[in-house]
Amino acid sequence: MTEQPINDRSNGVVRSREPANQVPRAWWKEASVYQIYPSSFKDSNGDGIGDIPGITSKLEYIQRLGVDIVWLCPIFKSPQADMGYDISDYCDVHEPYGTLKDVDELIQGLHSRGMKCVLDLVVNHTSDQHDWFKQSRSSVSNSHREWYIWRKPKYDSAGNRQPPNNWKAIFGGSAWEYDEQTDEYYLHLFLKEQPDLNWDYPPVRDAVRDLMRFWLDRGCDGFRIDAINFISKTPGLPDDENGTSDPRMLGLEYYANGPRLHEYLKFIGGVLREYNAFSVGEMGHVTDMDEVLRSVGADRSELAMVFHFEIMDNDHGPGGRYTFREWPLTDLKYIVNRWQTFMYEKNGWNALYLENHDQSRSVSRFGSDKPEYRSVSAKMLATYLGFQSGTLFVYQGQELAMANVPLSWGIEEYKDVATQNYWDELMEEHPNDKDFARRTLVELNRKCRDNSRTPVQWDSSPNAGFTNGTPWMRVNADYAKWNAESQVKNPDSVFNYWRAVLQLRKQYVDLFVYGAFELLAPDHQQLFVYKRTAGSQSAVVVMNFKETEITFKTADLIGGKMGKVLLSNYSDLDVKGPSVTLGPFGSFVALLSCIEDRDLALNAQTIEYRANSVCTAVEV
């Protein structure tokens, strides 16, 4: 790698005097991703459901934010049993979302603005309405029978029919559904309407390759791949005799990270390499870092990166996702530090996220959505996430500090089938326990998927400007204050803070994308502090995770003197003295004093975030 001087201004990027490290560079490592949940983004025709033309109408807004890639949750034809993650035709579009022509126009619109388009590939399972499955269940002799996982029933000592094994579906109940016509069960790790594909059968893999090429040839730039570590099951599909802490996950050790997983990932990776395409795999229920590295290592030719769930699982209680656990900040530090350092040292790559369509709103879950703290804590979380090493993912509305639904909403307001199934099971188990129901609803409100699926809040008009009709899901009532129109115009908004974070990542690519990570003050229970280093460049990132003010001595915290502040969520922050006082949920990013300010001075109009900066308005 050729050395570049620290004051190199090519493309506005500040480079280190020395090579940052030997991490291979790639366009997707330096990119940031904006995730869209189509049904909740923007409705263009008044039917109350977001659609592709609605997304296209907001490309100027997305470009203004400063992201490089737009990832669309499933847009394919689907009965919507699981909001599109049950696909009945991979080469057509869900009718309420639009047409193939609409998708072509969206891709063209993104490309013309210098952005890329990533689609959601769901190939662990299909819809039970897919033609493949209709043929498969029609007869045991049908040519598509082996495309899915079928097994004969078992019978107990009394002659009662039983499923082939004791595995549980992730969304509740048995993982097996009986088909009376053929007298066999089929496997579904999620809903019964989502039968699992049999990846061990070569024609299935051929079909996946063909549908990937269909979209890549159409201009798609890559895929987020759903539940990818479930595609290889343990041969024989044995009973789970060991169990898990969550009884609803019975069977996990036999269907997660199975024996042929990496063979199949190399198959997928081979197609992706033909197009230099982007990839990120969803890998739930895996904390073995070596296993993840086998999927994303630079020398593995499998995936570019994966979503692991260790941070998301950190607040899960002993009974699973919807039970309470109060987590200390040191737990979060431990998780972040081990993934940051491991991937850097082992030549892997991280996917950075705090929100997506399967998680709740980060400002409510990890910060504070109290009115007095909502903006500052959302900015703090943007600071925490945005300066780590990895590809950064921002979920729709995260840039606006959209919050969880109010606790006052009753369970009937929740639309997600996983939420409803979980609630029904628990109420059946505890029919008269009102206190248990109350506690469960609190945890559902804190963590359930519905929180991230409320319509995007565009302005203060009825239904937050999402639709002229009746929205498919209720709009959060706080939209009059918390909306895109007001934030784009406000230089002190969360939106414009996120813009600054994304711009700084591009400006200091050596430091914040490829640089080394060092956790500081690992035992501190209020401050999260880390250092990024690339050659002679160094910066410190400091976050106060509490709603109380804190003062600390600079020398004690970072062992040196701070230099230029690149970004802070408090306009009156002073780091020049021996001590620094940080307000509730305060945060800042500062260069270390070993780097001369004159060498790293940035264009204040384009990079630095200031409370009184000027922002050009953009139509939202």
Secondary structure as GFF3:
##gff-version 3
##sequence-region A 1 620
A	DSSP	three_ten_helix	10	12	.	.	.	ID=ss1
A	DSSP	beta_strand	32	36	.	.	.	ID=ss2
A	DSSP	alpha_helix	38	41	.	.	.	ID=ss3
A	DSSP	alpha_helix	52	56	.	.	.	ID=ss4
A	DSSP	alpha_helix	59	65	.	.	.	ID=ss5
A	DSSP	beta_strand	69	72	.	.	.	ID=ss6
A	DSSP	beta_strand	76	77	.	.	.	ID=ss7
A	DSSP	beta_strand	89	93	.	.	.	ID=ss8
A	DSSP	three_ten_helix	95	97	.	.	.	ID=ss9
A	DSSP	alpha_helix	100	112	.	.	.	ID=ss10
A	DSSP	beta_strand	116	121	.	.	.	ID=ss11
A	DSSP	alpha_helix	131	138	.	.	.	ID=ss12
A	DSSP	three_ten_helix	145	147	.	.	.	ID=ss13
A	DSSP	beta_strand	150	151	.	.	.	ID=ss14
A	DSSP	beta_strand	154	155	.	.	.	ID=ss15
A	DSSP	beta_strand	161	162	.	.	.	ID=ss16
A	DSSP	beta_strand	176	179	.	.	.	ID=ss17
A	DSSP	beta_strand	184	187	.	.	.	ID=ss18
A	DSSP	alpha_helix	202	217	.	.	.	ID=ss19
A	DSSP	beta_strand	222	225	.	.	.	ID=ss20
A	DSSP	three_ten_helix	228	230	.	.	.	ID=ss21
A	DSSP	three_ten_helix	247	249	.	.	.	ID=ss22
A	DSSP	alpha_helix	252	255	.	.	.	ID=ss23
A	DSSP	alpha_helix	261	274	.	.	.	ID=ss24
A	DSSP	beta_strand	278	282	.	.	.	ID=ss25
A	DSSP	alpha_helix	289	296	.	.	.	ID=ss26
A	DSSP	beta_strand	305	307	.	.	.	ID=ss27
A	DSSP	three_ten_helix	312	315	.	.	.	ID=ss28
A	DSSP	beta_strand	316	317	.	.	.	ID=ss29
A	DSSP	beta_strand	320	324	.	.	.	ID=ss30
A	DSSP	alpha_helix	329	346	.	.	.	ID=ss31
A	DSSP	beta_strand	351	352	.	.	.	ID=ss32
A	DSSP	alpha_helix	362	365	.	.	.	ID=ss33
A	DSSP	alpha_helix	374	386	.	.	.	ID=ss34
A	DSSP	beta_strand	391	395	.	.	.	ID=ss35
A	DSSP	three_ten_helix	398	400	.	.	.	ID=ss36
A	DSSP	three_ten_helix	411	413	.	.	.	ID=ss37
A	DSSP	alpha_helix	417	429	.	.	.	ID=ss38
A	DSSP	alpha_helix	434	447	.	.	.	ID=ss39
A	DSSP	three_ten_helix	449	452	.	.	.	ID=ss40
A	DSSP	three_ten_helix	462	465	.	.	.	ID=ss41
A	DSSP	three_ten_helix	477	480	.	.	.	ID=ss42
A	DSSP	alpha_helix	484	489	.	.	.	ID=ss43
A	DSSP	alpha_helix	494	507	.	.	.	ID=ss44
A	DSSP	pi_helix	509	513	.	.	.	ID=ss45
A	DSSP	beta_strand	516	520	.	.	.	ID=ss46
A	DSSP	beta_strand	527	534	.	.	.	ID=ss47
A	DSSP	beta_strand	537	544	.	.	.	ID=ss48
A	DSSP	beta_strand	550	553	.	.	.	ID=ss49
A	DSSP	alpha_helix	554	558	.	.	.	ID=ss50
A	DSSP	beta_strand	562	568	.	.	.	ID=ss51
A	DSSP	beta_strand	579	582	.	.	.	ID=ss52
A	DSSP	beta_strand	587	592	.	.	.	ID=ss53
A	DSSP	alpha_helix	597	600	.	.	.	ID=ss54
###
